[in-house]
Amino acid sequence: MNKKINKILLSRREYLKGKLRSFQLTYHPINLFKIWLKDAYEAKIPDFNMMSLGTIDKNHQSHQRIVSMKKIEKKKIIFFTNFSSKKALHIKYNSRVSLLFIWNNINRQILLLGTAKKISHDKSLKYFYTRPKLSQISIWASQQSRKISNRNILEHTFKTFQKKFENSIVPFPKFWGGYQVDIYTAEFWQGRRNRLHDRFLYEKIHSKWIVTRIAP
Ligand SMILES: Cc1cc2nc3c(=O)[nH]c(=O)nc-3n(C[C@H](O)[C@H](O)[C@H](O)COP(=O)(O)O)c2cc1C
């Protein structure tokens, strides 16, 4: 079994889906990001808006988890979560986060580094009410990242809230909302033949974006 897995792990393929040329670079990396997002959507990449969010805890240990990018506003990337979750505690301690997108069907990877900060209560509230009612209730039912002894507790809590809000709108949970990530570094990676990939690094230096090609 292990031998077979290790054999599978050695499988390789060439990355031939495209190129990133310097004339395609935009001044602001979020503009190029939006072009690539559209490409990912048109290439029908499932869950193309999912990103790995990296945070750092008090012991300088890095953590990652997938979250959904729900909006880009004023060049900032917005996601939603529970303010008592592990990630939220990390952000409170260290607002520097990473966001990683992998769209390997089109041989692309994007890494964004930036600072995360809570969006306004009104904006979180507005998004909350776009969610289906049961998804609103699930936020009330889960104290995200807390230890629980079994699944029944979760389902029982969900049912209790479902009953409670049966004939009313679900109140907005103040312990939940959005973060916006204001980026200061972006790296665009386009896979190329023979692993000679295109990589361009954007860095915000004295409020100006500087872009440089980097070795694969
Ligand atoms: C495809 C996918 C999408 C997810 N989207 C979100 C999201 O938008 N917000 C969120 O809080 N958790 C989301 N999760 C769950 C997180 O990955 C994670 O388990 C949860 O937020 C708790 O993380 P933490 O304990 O590190 O805070 C998603 C998971 C997957 C696999």
The ligand as an SDF file (V2000), in Angstrom:
LIG
                    3D

 31 33  0  0  0  0  0  0  0  0999 V2000
  -14.4220   24.7660    1.3410 C   0  0  0  0  0  0  0  0  0  0  0  0
  -14.4150   25.3550    2.7260 C   0  0  0  0  0  0  0  0  0  0  0  0
  -14.9050   26.6420    2.9330 C   0  0  0  0  0  0  0  0  0  0  0  0
  -14.9060   27.1870    4.2100 C   0  0  0  0  0  0  0  0  0  0  0  0
  -15.3290   28.4890    4.3800 N   0  0  0  0  0  0  0  0  0  0  0  0
  -15.2650   29.0450    5.6180 C   0  0  0  0  0  0  0  0  0  0  0  0
  -15.5930   30.4320    5.8100 C   0  0  0  0  0  0  0  0  0  0  0  0
  -15.9030   31.1740    4.8760 O   0  0  0  0  0  0  0  0  0  0  0  0
  -15.5200   30.9080    7.0720 N   0  0  0  0  0  0  0  0  0  0  0  0
  -15.1520   30.1450    8.1450 C   0  0  0  0  0  0  0  0  0  0  0  0
  -15.1120   30.6430    9.2600 O   0  0  0  0  0  0  0  0  0  0  0  0
  -14.8040   28.8370    7.9870 N   0  0  0  0  0  0  0  0  0  0  0  0
  -14.8490   28.2720    6.7540 C   0  0  0  0  0  0  0  0  0  0  0  0
  -14.4870   26.9560    6.5790 N   0  0  0  0  0  0  0  0  0  0  0  0
  -14.0650   26.1940    7.7700 C   0  0  0  0  0  0  0  0  0  0  0  0
  -12.6110   26.5440    8.0950 C   0  0  0  0  0  0  0  0  0  0  0  0
  -11.7270   25.8760    7.2080 O   0  0  0  0  0  0  0  0  0  0  0  0
  -12.2180   26.1780    9.5310 C   0  0  0  0  0  0  0  0  0  0  0  0
  -12.4290   24.8240    9.7890 O   0  0  0  0  0  0  0  0  0  0  0  0
  -13.0070   27.0060   10.5670 C   0  0  0  0  0  0  0  0  0  0  0  0
  -13.1650   28.3480   10.1580 O   0  0  0  0  0  0  0  0  0  0  0  0
  -12.3220   26.9940   11.9210 C   0  0  0  0  0  0  0  0  0  0  0  0
  -11.0150   27.4890   11.7800 O   0  0  0  0  0  0  0  0  0  0  0  0
  -10.1160   27.9470   13.0250 P   0  0  0  0  0  0  0  0  0  0  0  0
  -10.4060   26.9680   14.1290 O   0  0  0  0  0  0  0  0  0  0  0  0
   -8.7150   27.8750   12.5430 O   0  0  0  0  0  0  0  0  0  0  0  0
  -10.5410   29.3330   13.3830 O   0  0  0  0  0  0  0  0  0  0  0  0
  -14.4420   26.4200    5.3110 C   0  0  0  0  0  0  0  0  0  0  0  0
  -13.9220   25.1380    5.0780 C   0  0  0  0  0  0  0  0  0  0  0  0
  -13.8990   24.6310    3.8070 C   0  0  0  0  0  0  0  0  0  0  0  0
  -13.2870   23.2710    3.5850 C   0  0  0  0  0  0  0  0  0  0  0  0
  1  2  1  0
  2  3  1  0
  2 30  2  0
  3  4  2  0
  4  5  1  0
  4 28  1  0
  5  6  2  0
  6  7  1  0
  6 13  1  0
  7  8  2  0
  7  9  1  0
  9 10  1  0
 10 11  2  0
 10 12  1  0
 12 13  2  0
 13 14  1  0
 14 15  1  0
 14 28  1  0
 15 16  1  0
 16 17  1  0
 16 18  1  0
 18 19  1  0
 18 20  1  0
 20 21  1  0
 20 22  1  0
 22 23  1  0
 23 24  1  0
 24 25  2  0
 24 26  1  0
 24 27  1  0
 28 29  2  0
 29 30  1  0
 30 31  1  0
M  END
$$$$
